Amino acid sequence: MPEPNLRALVEGASERIVQFAQALVRAPSLTGQEGKAAMLVQQELERLGYDEVSVDEAGNVIGCLRGGPGRRVLLHAHVDVVDPGDPSLWRHHPFSGAIEEGCLWGRGAVDDKGSVAAQVYALGLLHEAGVMPPGDLLLAAVVGEEVGGLGTRYLSRTLRPDVAIIGEPSHNTLRRGHRGRFEFIVTFRGRSAHASVPHEGRNPHYAMARFLLALREAPMAHDAEFGDTTVAPTLISVDQHNSNVIPAEVRVHLDWRSAPHETPSQAQAFLEELVRSCLEPGVTGQVAIRTQSVSSYTGYQETVRHAVTPFVTAPNDPLLSRAHRALEEAFGRPVPIEIWPFFTDGGFLHAQGVPCLGFGPGQETMAHVADERLPLDQLLEATLGYMALALALSGMPKDTE
């Protein structure tokens, strides 16, 4: 059959695409509470006639269009969102799904429900047009991304595509990687005492203060493409609730964004040496990678270790080159190739040997902020982009290196 006009398919379904994205935004889906949003995705896949639709143990919604012997391409995005905070700080209620100024407003519009809607319809419209893809086309609307990638950790052990497209916001540019993310908890322990007799205790705050000042000045690894390693102190806590008690323990969380060649053990060793240099008599220090028990809306539970490697696709990789051509041909404009500053679920798939690329609608700066909004023209263009990527990459010979 003749090649379909992909742009015309998107234009003809534009109202349906926008309405589905609205419905997803209107379904609050904080991490662990994604059930309603997952059900909406499942129902839409079934309406669009996907060959297979299922929900796995972790609660990820999986769709499949059966194709020829070509590469199995996975379109991946997440349905969980972060807390919107105070609704009074928003122009529209965070779960309104309002349309104004050519944008879809609400928590998750950019991170990541716009990508979910575009991916669902990208494959669905190909099926409606009777397109037989060169290889199987898969879709995964995953859960638990915002708490360490619970859904994709499970998915990466149960589904093995030949290439994955990670649908995080990229302003419809192509992304070929991001840094890793390690989360450390640094604990200083001293001896508790009444604040009126500080000499009776061993106050760990001073060692912590020296450590944080030393950390700010410490030299970090550099990568010519991905930039310097960064580490940011975020949360600080103590083991006391009363202001007239010297704590025995003070803890700080560190968000470490790693250059591609760094390992968690290297980063931990660096921090441990820095901690030792800041101790004083009676005070000890410990560095640990944060672990967390998380569960999905289905009841699936897993202990998550917050130390995940980056994904990196080489500039000369044939998959990247083919994806780049496909997007530029579909859009009729130049498409930059960039690197994400934040971490995505692509790191889990990459660690299992799945090549990853990134592409999605929306500005990265709109994620996790009040008045999050997604331009509708980007939503529709992303749908076209996912169609072009799926067909182009599944049509590449499997032995292409």
MILUMPA-600742 format. One record per residue (C-alpha): x, y, z; residue in one letter. Coordinates in pm, 1 decimal, padded with zeros to 6 digits. Layout:
BEGIN
X; Y; Z; A .
...
***
This chain:
BEGIN
00000.0; 00000.0; 00000.0; M .
00119.6; 00360.0; -00056.3; P .
00304.9; 00540.3; 00222.3; E .
00054.7; 00719.9; 00446.7; P .
00063.4; 01095.8; 00489.9; N .
00158.1; 01100.0; 00856.7; L .
00094.4; 01471.2; 00900.9; R .
-00254.3; 01435.5; 00756.5; A .
-00327.2; 01148.6; 00997.3; L .
-00230.4; 01366.6; 01293.2; V .
-00426.7; 01665.5; 01167.4; E .
-00734.2; 01448.9; 01120.3; G .
-00709.4; 01318.5; 01478.3; A .
-00598.3; 01642.6; 01646.3; S .
-00917.0; 01684.9; 01848.3; E .
-00899.3; 01328.4; 01979.6; R .
-00532.8; 01366.2; 02073.4; I .
-00594.6; 01687.1; 02267.2; V .
-00901.7; 01547.5; 02441.7; Q .
-00710.9; 01238.5; 02552.4; F .
-00425.6; 01450.7; 02687.1; A .
-00682.0; 01658.3; 02876.3; Q .
-00838.3; 01346.4; 03025.0; A .
-00499.5; 01227.5; 03147.3; L .
-00420.6; 01561.6; 03313.4; V .
-00763.7; 01558.1; 03479.4; R .
-00683.4; 01221.0; 03637.9; A .
-00462.9; 01296.7; 03942.0; P .
-00187.1; 01037.1; 03947.2; S .
00066.6; 01103.4; 04218.1; L .
00319.3; 00824.3; 04240.4; T .
00148.7; 00518.5; 04386.2; G .
-00193.0; 00651.8; 04283.2; Q .
-00173.3; 00604.7; 03907.5; E .
-00465.8; 00361.4; 03878.0; G .
-00716.0; 00596.3; 03710.9; K .
-00462.7; 00731.7; 03461.3; A .
-00343.9; 00379.2; 03382.5; A .
-00703.2; 00271.8; 03320.3; M .
-00753.9; 00564.6; 03080.4; L .
-00445.5; 00459.2; 02883.7; V .
-00556.6; 00096.0; 02874.5; Q .
-00903.9; 00191.4; 02750.4; Q .
-00763.1; 00421.0; 02480.7; E .
-00526.3; 00152.0; 02354.0; L .
-00818.7; -00086.4; 02326.4; E .
-01032.8; 00173.4; 02145.8; R .
-00751.6; 00237.1; 01900.3; L .
-00728.9; -00133.4; 01822.4; G .
-00381.6; -00222.4; 01944.5; Y .
-00306.9; -00589.4; 01876.8; D .
-00219.6; -00654.2; 02241.1; E .
-00298.4; -00455.9; 02555.9; V .
-00193.5; -00562.1; 02903.9; S .
-00107.8; -00433.0; 03251.0; V .
00194.9; -00590.3; 03416.7; D .
00247.8; -00668.3; 03783.9; E .
00394.5; -00325.5; 03856.3; A .
00098.3; -00149.0; 03693.0; G .
00267.1; -00045.3; 03368.1; N .
00028.5; -00038.7; 03072.1; V .
00176.8; -00216.3; 02768.7; I .
00049.9; -00195.9; 02412.6; G .
00177.8; -00369.5; 02101.1; C .
00128.8; -00342.1; 01726.9; L .
00253.6; -00655.1; 01556.4; R .
00477.8; -00600.7; 01255.6; G .
00739.6; -00768.7; 01042.5; G .
01082.7; -00904.6; 01136.4; P .
01240.9; -00561.1; 01185.8; G .
01352.1; -00400.0; 01509.6; R .
01118.5; -00389.0; 01807.4; R .
01079.3; -00021.8; 01895.2; V .
00950.0; 00086.2; 02236.7; L .
00783.7; 00421.7; 02297.7; L .
00815.2; 00494.9; 02670.3; H .
00665.2; 00761.3; 02897.2; A .
00537.5; 00778.4; 03254.8; H .
00191.6; 00851.1; 03396.0; V .
00283.1; 00947.7; 03752.7; D .
00324.1; 01312.2; 03852.0; V .
00468.1; 01510.7; 04140.6; V .
00251.5; 01693.8; 04391.5; D .
00118.5; 02021.0; 04245.6; P .
00151.2; 02207.9; 04575.2; G .
-00077.2; 02496.3; 04666.2; D .
-00354.5; 02521.2; 04400.6; P .
-00384.5; 02895.6; 04468.1; S .
-00044.8; 02943.5; 04303.5; L .
-00182.2; 02816.5; 03972.2; W .
-00374.4; 03019.9; 03712.8; R .
-00597.3; 02715.8; 03659.1; H .
-00655.1; 02431.2; 03902.4; H .
-00361.8; 02190.1; 03859.8; P .
-00589.9; 01906.5; 03749.4; F .
-00825.4; 02116.8; 03535.7; S .
-00678.4; 02023.5; 03197.5; G .
-00773.7; 02373.7; 03085.5; A .
-00701.8; 02492.7; 02732.1; I .
-00589.6; 02854.9; 02716.5; E .
-00345.6; 03053.7; 02503.9; E .
-00296.2; 02750.7; 02280.9; G .
-00170.4; 02538.4; 02571.0; C .
-00287.4; 02248.2; 02784.9; L .
-00253.3; 02351.0; 03151.5; W .
-00209.8; 02126.0; 03451.4; G .
00019.3; 01902.3; 03651.0; R .
00170.4; 01643.6; 03421.3; G .
00090.5; 01822.9; 03094.8; A .
00464.3; 01839.6; 03019.9; V .
00597.4; 01579.2; 03264.9; D .
00486.2; 01343.3; 03124.5; D .
00128.0; 01304.7; 03007.6; K .
00172.7; 01499.4; 02686.2; G .
00427.7; 01239.1; 02580.7; S .
00193.5; 00957.1; 02687.2; V .
-00092.8; 01094.6; 02477.4; A .
00128.3; 01157.0; 02173.9; A .
00277.1; 00807.6; 02191.0; Q .
-00058.7; 00635.9; 02236.7; V .
-00195.8; 00809.4; 01927.8; Y .
00122.3; 00780.6; 01722.8; A .
00093.8; 00403.5; 01714.2; L .
-00284.6; 00403.3; 01721.7; G .
-00309.6; 00619.2; 01409.8; L .
-00067.0; 00394.7; 01225.1; L .
-00292.1; 00100.4; 01307.8; H .
-00606.0; 00286.5; 01202.9; E .
-00438.6; 00368.5; 00869.3; A .
-00363.7; -00000.2; 00813.1; G .
00013.1; 00044.7; 00829.1; V .
00210.0; -00275.8; 00880.8; M .
00526.1; -00164.5; 01063.6; P .
00860.9; -00321.6; 00969.2; P .
00893.6; -00456.2; 01323.3; G .
00682.5; -00479.0; 01637.8; D .
00595.6; -00139.9; 01787.0; L .
00559.0; -00133.5; 02164.6; L .
00423.1; 00126.9; 02401.8; L .
00480.3; 00144.9; 02776.2; A .
00298.3; 00394.3; 02997.2; A .
00492.6; 00332.5; 03315.5; V .
00442.0; 00407.8; 03684.0; V .
00669.6; 00515.1; 03965.4; G .
00912.6; 00725.6; 03761.7; E .
00918.8; 01001.8; 04020.8; E .
01034.8; 00770.2; 04302.6; V .
01333.1; 00607.0; 04143.0; G .
01181.7; 00444.6; 03835.8; G .
00986.1; 00165.0; 04001.7; L .
00784.6; 00077.8; 03691.4; G .
01077.0; 00085.7; 03451.0; T .
01299.8; -00114.4; 03684.6; R .
01036.8; -00389.4; 03655.9; Y .
00984.5; -00332.5; 03283.0; L .
01356.6; -00353.0; 03204.5; S .
01361.8; -00707.0; 03345.3; R .
01051.8; -00826.9; 03159.7; T .
01052.0; -00653.4; 02819.6; L .
01343.5; -00641.3; 02577.2; R .
01298.2; -00406.6; 02279.0; P .
01572.8; -00338.6; 02026.8; D .
01557.8; 00036.8; 02085.8; V .
01361.5; 00267.7; 02316.8; A .
01241.2; 00624.3; 02268.8; I .
01216.0; 00796.8; 02608.5; I .
00933.3; 01048.0; 02604.3; G .
01049.3; 01316.2; 02845.5; E .
01016.2; 01686.1; 02756.4; P .
01276.5; 01795.5; 02502.1; S .
01092.5; 02074.1; 02315.4; H .
01063.6; 01824.0; 02029.5; N .
01439.9; 01805.2; 01985.1; T .
01633.5; 01479.5; 01988.3; L .
01829.7; 01373.9; 02297.2; R .
02111.3; 01121.7; 02304.0; R .
02176.0; 01086.8; 02674.9; G .
02194.3; 01226.6; 03024.6; H .
02409.6; 01203.7; 03334.5; R .
02362.8; 00942.4; 03603.5; G .
02201.7; 01013.8; 03938.8; R .
02323.0; 00890.9; 04276.8; F .
02153.5; 00987.9; 04602.0; E .
02365.4; 00971.7; 04915.0; F .
02279.7; 01019.1; 05280.7; I .
02571.4; 01152.8; 05483.3; V .
02528.6; 01107.0; 05858.7; T .
02734.4; 01265.7; 06135.3; F .
02696.0; 01120.9; 06485.4; R .
02804.4; 01279.6; 06811.4; G .
02657.4; 01276.5; 07163.1; R .
02332.7; 01436.8; 07270.0; S .
02320.0; 01686.5; 07557.7; A .
02103.2; 01962.7; 07699.2; H .
02162.9; 02281.9; 07505.0; A .
02242.8; 02468.2; 07828.7; S .
02556.9; 02255.8; 07876.6; V .
02696.0; 02213.5; 07525.0; P .
03035.1; 02099.2; 07655.2; H .
02865.2; 01781.0; 07781.8; E .
02778.5; 01676.0; 07428.6; G .
02949.8; 01627.8; 07096.2; R .
02756.8; 01843.7; 06852.1; N .
02764.6; 01691.7; 06501.0; P .
02647.9; 02015.7; 06339.0; H .
02999.4; 02156.3; 06322.7; Y .
03137.6; 01859.0; 06134.3; A .
02839.4; 01880.1; 05899.4; M .
02903.6; 02250.4; 05842.5; A .
03269.6; 02188.3; 05759.5; R .
03169.8; 01906.7; 05526.2; F .
02919.6; 02116.3; 05331.0; L .
03166.5; 02402.5; 05291.8; L .
03437.1; 02159.9; 05178.0; A .
03194.5; 01992.3; 04936.8; L .
03113.0; 02324.3; 04775.2; R .
03480.7; 02380.8; 04694.3; E .
03572.4; 02021.3; 04606.1; A .
03690.1; 01956.4; 04247.7; P .
03442.0; 01755.2; 04043.1; M .
03490.3; 01533.2; 03740.1; A .
03449.9; 01693.3; 03399.1; H .
03313.0; 01551.7; 03076.1; D .
03351.8; 01746.4; 02752.8; A .
03000.0; 01661.3; 02634.9; E .
02798.0; 01606.9; 02952.0; F .
02960.4; 01876.9; 03163.3; G .
03085.7; 01871.3; 03519.3; D .
02960.6; 01633.3; 03782.9; T .
02738.1; 01825.1; 04022.8; T .
02633.8; 01753.2; 04379.0; V .
02360.9; 01944.2; 04561.7; A .
02274.6; 01917.0; 04932.9; P .
01895.4; 01899.9; 04952.0; T .
01733.9; 01773.2; 05274.3; L .
01880.9; 01806.5; 05624.8; I .
01735.4; 01632.6; 05930.5; S .
01825.8; 01558.9; 06291.4; V .
01717.5; 01296.3; 06542.9; D .
01554.8; 01553.0; 06773.6; Q .
01236.4; 01759.8; 06774.6; H .
01312.0; 01989.5; 07068.3; N .
01513.6; 02305.5; 07013.1; S .
01682.5; 02285.5; 07354.3; N .
01855.4; 01953.3; 07283.7; V .
02184.1; 01905.2; 07102.0; I .
02117.1; 01624.5; 06853.6; P .
02319.3; 01308.2; 06849.4; A .
02278.3; 01272.5; 06475.1; E .
02244.4; 01502.4; 06175.9; V .
02186.3; 01383.6; 05818.1; R .
02207.4; 01549.7; 05478.4; V .
02080.7; 01415.0; 05146.0; H .
02306.4; 01473.4; 04847.3; L .
02183.2; 01468.8; 04487.5; D .
02486.7; 01365.8; 04279.4; W .
02463.3; 01397.7; 03901.1; R .
02748.7; 01201.2; 03752.3; S .
02957.6; 01227.0; 03441.6; A .
02915.0; 00910.8; 03228.5; P .
03240.5; 00746.6; 03341.1; H .
03174.1; 00776.1; 03716.7; E .
03048.7; 00486.5; 03926.0; T .
02854.0; 00496.1; 04253.4; P .
03147.7; 00337.0; 04437.5; S .
03386.0; 00604.7; 04311.7; Q .
03150.4; 00879.9; 04420.4; A .
03099.0; 00720.1; 04760.9; Q .
03472.5; 00684.0; 04818.0; A .
03520.9; 01051.3; 04731.3; F .
03256.2; 01155.6; 04985.7; L .
03391.8; 00925.4; 05255.5; E .
03736.5; 01081.4; 05227.8; E .
03582.1; 01427.6; 05250.8; L .
03381.8; 01325.3; 05558.5; V .
03695.7; 01193.9; 05732.9; R .
03869.7; 01526.2; 05680.1; S .
03588.3; 01710.3; 05859.5; C .
03554.8; 01501.0; 06176.6; L .
03650.9; 01603.5; 06528.9; E .
03695.6; 01401.2; 06849.7; P .
03375.9; 01227.8; 06952.0; G .
03207.3; 01266.3; 06613.5; V .
03187.6; 00999.6; 06343.3; T .
03062.2; 01010.3; 05987.5; G .
02903.5; 00766.6; 05742.2; Q .
02812.2; 00780.0; 05373.4; V .
02541.6; 00552.8; 05233.4; A .
02350.9; 00526.3; 04908.2; I .
01987.0; 00592.0; 04980.7; R .
01752.0; 00295.6; 04959.9; T .
01374.9; 00320.9; 04971.5; Q .
01086.8; 00076.5; 04977.4; S .
00830.8; 00187.4; 04719.0; V .
00505.6; 00039.7; 04596.9; S .
00276.8; 00090.1; 04299.0; S .
-00099.5; 00123.1; 04285.5; Y .
-00119.8; -00252.2; 04215.1; T .
00055.0; -00336.0; 04542.4; G .
00381.9; -00433.7; 04375.2; Y .
00671.4; -00345.9; 04606.6; Q .
01044.3; -00314.4; 04555.1; E .
01337.4; -00173.8; 04748.6; T .
01492.4; 00089.6; 04526.4; V .
01862.1; 00175.0; 04543.6; R .
01906.0; 00532.9; 04426.6; H .
02220.4; 00491.6; 04219.7; A .
02147.7; 00471.9; 03850.9; V .
02380.8; 00497.2; 03555.2; T .
02333.8; 00741.5; 03267.6; P .
02243.9; 00655.6; 02914.5; F .
02476.2; 00767.1; 02637.5; V .
02430.2; 00720.2; 02263.2; T .
02738.8; 00799.7; 02057.1; A .
02714.8; 01092.4; 01813.1; P .
02791.7; 00861.4; 01520.7; N .
02549.6; 00584.2; 01620.0; D .
02340.2; 00475.4; 01317.2; P .
02023.9; 00473.9; 01530.1; L .
02077.8; 00837.7; 01621.5; L .
02151.3; 00932.0; 01260.8; S .
01840.0; 00755.7; 01132.6; R .
01621.5; 00908.7; 01404.5; A .
01757.8; 01252.0; 01324.8; H .
01682.7; 01218.2; 00954.1; R .
01335.0; 01084.6; 01025.1; A .
01242.7; 01381.0; 01244.4; L .
01384.0; 01641.4; 01007.7; E .
01201.4; 01484.5; 00713.4; E .
00875.0; 01466.4; 00908.3; A .
00897.6; 01821.0; 01046.4; F .
01055.2; 01991.2; 00747.6; G .
01292.7; 02182.8; 00973.8; R .
01627.6; 02137.6; 01150.1; P .
01612.3; 01927.2; 01467.8; V .
01892.6; 01984.5; 01720.0; P .
02056.5; 01689.4; 01897.3; I .
02118.5; 01767.6; 02263.1; E .
02173.0; 01611.5; 02606.0; I .
01926.9; 01617.7; 02896.7; W .
02047.7; 01782.5; 03218.8; P .
01821.5; 01558.2; 03427.5; F .
01792.3; 01182.4; 03474.4; F .
01526.1; 00969.1; 03302.4; T .
01408.8; 00610.0; 03307.7; D .
01627.9; 00553.7; 03003.4; G .
01912.9; 00474.9; 03241.2; G .
01743.3; 00152.8; 03353.5; F .
01682.4; 00031.4; 02999.0; L .
02031.1; 00131.1; 02886.7; H .
02180.3; -00064.5; 03177.2; A .
02001.9; -00374.0; 03042.3; Q .
02156.1; -00326.4; 02697.3; G .
01868.9; -00141.6; 02529.0; V .
01984.3; 00153.1; 02312.6; P .
01789.7; 00467.9; 02404.3; C .
01707.0; 00800.6; 02244.6; L .
01502.7; 01083.1; 02390.4; G .
01223.5; 01289.2; 02237.6; F .
00914.4; 01459.8; 02375.1; G .
00698.4; 01773.1; 02368.1; P .
00725.0; 02059.3; 02614.8; G .
00994.1; 02274.2; 02771.4; Q .
01203.5; 02106.1; 03040.2; E .
01164.7; 02417.0; 03257.2; T .
00790.1; 02349.3; 03279.4; M .
00839.2; 02023.9; 03471.8; A .
00754.7; 02027.9; 03843.4; H .
00649.6; 02395.5; 03850.1; V .
00324.2; 02581.8; 03906.7; A .
00133.2; 02671.5; 03589.4; D .
00283.1; 02375.3; 03403.7; E .
00155.2; 02391.1; 03047.4; R .
00213.8; 02231.9; 02709.6; L .
00165.8; 02406.2; 02372.8; P .
-00087.3; 02209.7; 02170.2; L .
00113.8; 02251.6; 01851.6; D .
00404.5; 02072.4; 02022.1; Q .
00172.8; 01793.6; 02136.5; L .
00053.9; 01735.0; 01780.2; L .
00401.8; 01769.1; 01630.4; E .
00531.2; 01517.1; 01883.9; A .
00264.8; 01270.6; 01771.8; T .
00397.2; 01306.4; 01417.6; L .
00752.9; 01269.3; 01546.9; G .
00680.3; 00946.9; 01733.0; Y .
00517.0; 00801.0; 01421.2; M .
00820.1; 00887.2; 01209.7; A .
01064.5; 00753.5; 01469.3; L .
00876.3; 00426.3; 01517.0; A .
00862.3; 00350.7; 01145.7; L .
01217.0; 00461.2; 01068.6; A .
01389.1; 00277.2; 01353.2; L .
01187.6; -00043.9; 01321.5; S .
01283.6; -00049.7; 00954.2; G .
01657.4; -00056.7; 01022.9; M .
01828.3; -00396.2; 00980.1; P .
01891.9; -00558.4; 01316.2; K .
02260.5; -00610.1; 01238.7; D .
02320.3; -00234.7; 01189.3; T .
02587.4; -00119.9; 01432.4; E .
***
